[in-house]
């Protein structure tokens, strides 16, 4: 039987998933982000937290306050009322040192595409990316908008450690690592910015719905931004929406 969207499905006894589609689409994701914003601005008693994903919104709630069957009608009403684009995402220009020890796939990837490393960097920096969701690790940003020529399968054998700030490509997605860890993505550079810093008042730098552009920098500027990040500063401010 075909699935009809949107739909609300139970995830255990204290969470509901509001599913809007079965695919990745910017308009669908905009509706997810709009619904999350609406629930943040006009909280529903019993709702503890929301987690936006590519195509759905996970709603965690306290079943002692309200049961799922009582919560579903209000969530359905909020979904109908949520207007995508009502609140524009922020736009960040993220500085990147391309190549080097962290961007160890740059030259090989350029060769695969029949490009020079400089041409690949130009293509990568010419695009604007959408933060579809934060996940996998605290602050890890999944980005849409990767130019088609850069779409590349992940590595057959994942590396055991990739550093925080690594700028990745996996399939048709782009990414920015938030913490060190294993990964099968291909990496072309590093940003000195810390996407996750629990010592900041706002630990996550990026949120779902934000937009990102990349700017190439040299080692001197990278060293300055590394020092700022170590001091707890974000090193970048969003441009006006």
C-alpha positions as CSV (number, residue, x, y, z in Angstrom):
1,X,0.0,0.0,0.0
2,X,1.4,3.4,-0.9
3,X,2.4,5.7,1.9
4,X,0.6,9.1,2.1
5,X,2.5,12.1,3.3
6,X,2.5,14.0,5.6
7,X,2.0,11.4,8.3
8,X,2.8,11.1,12.0
9,X,4.3,7.9,13.3
10,X,5.2,6.8,16.8
11,X,8.9,6.3,17.8
12,X,8.6,4.4,21.0
13,X,6.3,5.8,23.8
14,X,7.7,9.3,24.1
15,X,8.5,10.5,20.5
16,X,6.6,11.1,17.3
17,X,8.1,11.6,13.8
18,X,6.2,14.0,11.5
19,X,7.2,12.7,8.0
20,X,6.6,15.0,5.1
21,X,8.2,13.0,2.3
22,X,10.3,10.0,1.4
23,X,13.0,12.0,-0.4
24,X,15.4,14.9,0.0
25,X,14.0,18.2,-1.3
26,X,14.7,21.8,-0.3
27,X,11.0,22.8,-0.1
28,X,10.3,19.8,2.1
29,X,13.2,20.6,4.4
30,X,12.0,24.3,4.6
31,X,8.6,23.0,5.9
32,X,10.4,20.9,8.5
33,X,12.5,23.9,9.6
34,X,9.4,26.1,9.7
35,X,7.5,23.7,11.9
36,X,10.4,23.4,14.3
37,X,10.6,27.2,14.5
38,X,6.8,27.4,15.1
39,X,7.0,24.9,18.0
40,X,10.0,26.8,19.5
41,X,8.1,30.1,19.3
42,X,4.7,28.7,20.5
43,X,5.6,25.8,22.7
44,X,3.1,22.9,23.3
45,X,3.0,21.6,26.8
46,X,4.5,18.1,27.0
47,X,6.8,18.8,24.0
48,X,10.4,18.6,25.3
49,X,12.5,18.8,22.2
50,X,12.4,18.8,18.4
51,X,15.0,17.5,16.0
52,X,14.8,18.5,12.3
53,X,16.0,16.1,9.7
54,X,16.0,16.1,5.9
55,X,12.4,15.2,5.5
56,X,10.9,14.9,9.0
57,X,10.7,16.4,12.4
58,X,11.2,14.3,15.5
59,X,9.1,15.5,18.4
60,X,10.1,14.2,21.9
61,X,7.4,14.6,24.5
62,X,6.4,13.7,28.1
63,X,3.7,11.1,27.9
64,X,2.8,11.8,31.6
65,X,1.7,15.3,30.5
66,X,0.0,14.4,27.2
67,X,-0.5,11.1,25.3
68,X,0.4,10.8,21.7
69,X,-3.3,10.6,20.5
70,X,-4.0,13.9,22.2
71,X,-0.8,15.5,20.8
72,X,-1.2,14.5,17.2
73,X,-4.2,16.8,16.3
74,X,-2.3,19.9,17.5
75,X,0.8,18.9,15.7
76,X,-1.2,18.4,12.5
77,X,-2.7,21.9,12.9
78,X,0.7,23.4,13.5
79,X,2.0,21.7,10.3
80,X,-0.8,23.2,8.3
81,X,-0.1,26.7,9.7
82,X,3.8,26.6,9.5
83,X,4.9,28.8,6.6
84,X,8.3,28.0,5.0
85,X,10.5,31.1,4.5
86,X,8.7,33.0,7.2
87,X,12.1,33.1,9.0
88,X,15.1,33.1,6.7
89,X,18.1,31.0,7.7
90,X,21.4,32.8,8.5
91,X,24.2,32.9,5.9
92,X,27.7,32.0,6.9
93,X,30.9,32.5,4.9
94,X,33.1,29.6,6.1
95,X,36.9,30.0,5.7
96,X,38.7,26.9,4.4
97,X,42.3,25.9,4.0
98,X,42.1,23.6,1.0
99,X,44.4,20.6,0.7
100,X,47.0,19.8,3.3
101,X,47.0,17.1,5.9
102,X,43.3,17.2,6.5
103,X,42.2,17.8,2.9
104,X,44.1,14.7,1.8
105,X,41.6,13.8,-1.0
106,X,41.8,17.1,-2.9
107,X,44.4,16.1,-5.5
108,X,43.0,12.6,-6.1
109,X,39.4,13.9,-6.4
110,X,40.5,16.6,-8.8
111,X,42.2,14.0,-10.9
112,X,39.1,11.8,-10.9
113,X,37.1,14.7,-12.2
114,X,39.6,15.8,-14.9
115,X,40.2,19.1,-13.1
116,X,43.1,20.8,-11.5
117,X,43.0,21.3,-7.7
118,X,42.5,25.0,-8.3
119,X,39.5,24.4,-10.6
120,X,37.9,22.0,-8.1
121,X,38.3,24.6,-5.3
122,X,36.8,27.2,-7.5
123,X,33.7,25.0,-8.2
124,X,33.4,24.2,-4.5
125,X,33.6,27.8,-3.4
126,X,31.3,29.1,-6.1
127,X,28.2,27.3,-4.7
128,X,25.9,28.1,-1.9
129,X,24.9,25.2,0.4
130,X,21.9,24.6,2.6
131,X,22.2,23.1,6.1
132,X,19.6,20.4,5.8
133,X,20.2,19.0,9.3
134,X,22.6,18.6,12.2
135,X,23.3,15.0,13.1
136,X,25.6,11.9,13.3
137,X,27.8,13.8,15.8
138,X,27.2,17.0,17.8
139,X,27.1,19.9,15.4
140,X,28.0,17.8,12.3
141,X,26.4,19.7,9.3
142,X,24.9,17.9,6.4
143,X,24.9,20.3,3.4
144,X,22.9,20.2,0.2
145,X,23.8,22.1,-3.0
146,X,27.0,20.3,-3.9
147,X,27.6,20.9,-7.7
148,X,26.9,17.8,-9.6
149,X,30.4,17.5,-11.0
150,X,31.7,17.0,-7.4
151,X,29.3,14.2,-6.6
152,X,31.5,11.3,-5.6
153,X,30.9,8.0,-3.8
154,X,32.3,7.5,-0.3
155,X,35.5,5.6,0.3
156,X,35.2,1.8,0.2
157,X,37.2,1.6,3.5
158,X,36.5,4.4,6.0
159,X,39.3,6.2,7.8
160,X,39.5,5.6,11.5
161,X,40.0,9.3,12.3
162,X,39.2,12.5,10.5
163,X,39.8,15.8,12.3
164,X,37.2,18.4,13.4
165,X,36.6,21.1,10.8
166,X,37.3,18.8,7.8
167,X,35.3,19.7,4.7
168,X,33.8,16.6,3.1
169,X,32.1,15.2,0.1
170,X,30.0,12.1,0.3
171,X,27.8,11.1,-2.7
172,X,25.8,14.2,-3.6
173,X,26.2,15.8,-0.1
174,X,28.8,18.1,1.4
175,X,29.6,18.3,5.1
176,X,31.6,20.0,7.8
177,X,33.0,17.8,10.6
178,X,32.3,18.9,14.1
179,X,34.4,16.5,16.2
180,X,37.2,14.0,15.3
181,X,36.0,10.6,14.4
182,X,35.9,7.8,11.7
183,X,34.5,8.6,8.3
184,X,34.2,7.3,4.7
185,X,33.7,10.7,3.2
186,X,36.3,12.3,1.0
187,X,37.9,15.4,2.4
188,X,39.3,18.4,0.5
189,X,40.1,21.0,3.2
190,X,39.7,22.2,6.8
191,X,38.0,25.1,8.4
192,X,39.4,26.6,11.7
193,X,35.8,27.2,12.9
194,X,34.5,25.0,15.6
195,X,31.0,23.8,14.7
196,X,30.6,22.4,18.2
197,X,32.0,23.9,21.4
198,X,30.2,23.1,24.6
199,X,31.9,26.0,26.4
200,X,30.0,28.5,24.2
201,X,26.6,29.8,25.2
202,X,25.4,28.4,21.8
203,X,27.3,25.2,21.4
204,X,26.2,24.6,17.8
205,X,27.4,27.1,15.2
206,X,25.0,26.0,12.5
207,X,21.3,25.2,12.5
208,X,19.1,23.5,10.0
209,X,17.9,26.0,7.4
210,X,21.2,28.1,7.5
211,X,23.1,28.7,4.3
212,X,26.9,28.3,3.9
213,X,29.4,29.5,1.4
214,X,33.1,28.6,1.5
215,X,36.0,31.0,1.2
216,X,39.6,29.8,0.6
217,X,42.2,31.1,3.1
218,X,46.0,30.8,3.6
219,X,47.9,29.4,6.6
220,X,48.4,32.8,8.3
221,X,44.7,33.5,8.5
222,X,44.0,29.9,9.5
223,X,46.4,30.3,12.4
224,X,44.7,33.5,13.6
225,X,41.3,31.8,13.4
226,X,42.6,28.7,15.1
227,X,43.7,30.9,18.0
228,X,40.3,32.6,18.1
229,X,38.5,29.3,18.2
230,X,40.8,28.0,21.0
231,X,39.8,31.1,23.0
232,X,36.1,30.2,22.6
233,X,35.2,32.7,19.9
234,X,33.2,31.5,16.9
235,X,35.6,33.3,14.5
236,X,32.7,34.2,12.1
237,X,29.4,36.0,12.3
238,X,26.4,35.3,10.1
239,X,25.6,37.8,7.4
240,X,22.2,39.6,7.7
241,X,19.3,37.4,6.4
